[in-house]
């Protein structure tokens, strides 16, 4: 089942999966940043909740973070910031389930597009295959200037 993180406890269940993608963060910093983004940036976290099958499960095996934006070039947009699965849970279809959930949410919200950025390195190739299989297209280069 896919669940939206509504409470800090829900967010804490997602932190291990998020840290698998964002290892530069500590659990405390990730929690702080996610709660801030939820309160200020329309950031939403959804996660796979298997507690109905295993009540002892307290860690989400996969999570996705996204936000709604309005952009001149694309109109109402759902942007995926983060999609991550715990390494030992990969291959179970969780990322695909989360993408399907978010795409459905975008349709319900009247979005014209779902977008994401993904690193360009061999460690991300499985993710790229998933995005392409879900009919995402590579449409631009993403440029960044560190300050």
Phi, psi and omega in degrees: 000142176262133182230145174274134177287110182259334185239166176297325177297320176298315180299317180300327177297332183273343187302313180303318178294318180297321181291337175297330177267329185240065186291349178287348181262152167272164178301319181294316180293319179298313179301312180302314183292318179297314179299318177300313182294324176299319183283333189241338190236017181058031179279133181239138174245127173242152183212159174280123180246105179260015184293341176291329177272329183221090184302338180280349182288118181248352180247132177286132180288340180202150180213156177224136177243134183210168179213157175262136180221158171244122183234146179301319187281339184230354183074212181291123190231139167257118181254126178270116178278317190216136171216117186212144177238140175304138183308320182281358180250359181294149181091002180264001179085008183295317181298319177297320177297317180294319177297315179300318178300312183293321178298318177296318177300319179297317178299314180299326182277357179080023178288150177265347184200150169244128182231161174201161171247147178219137178304152182251085178203161184304331180293342182260359186297324177297319178297318180299318177300318178299313181299316179294321177295333177271011175076020170287150176243149173278113189241352181197170168261146178253124180252146179219144174238110179288136180245000000 
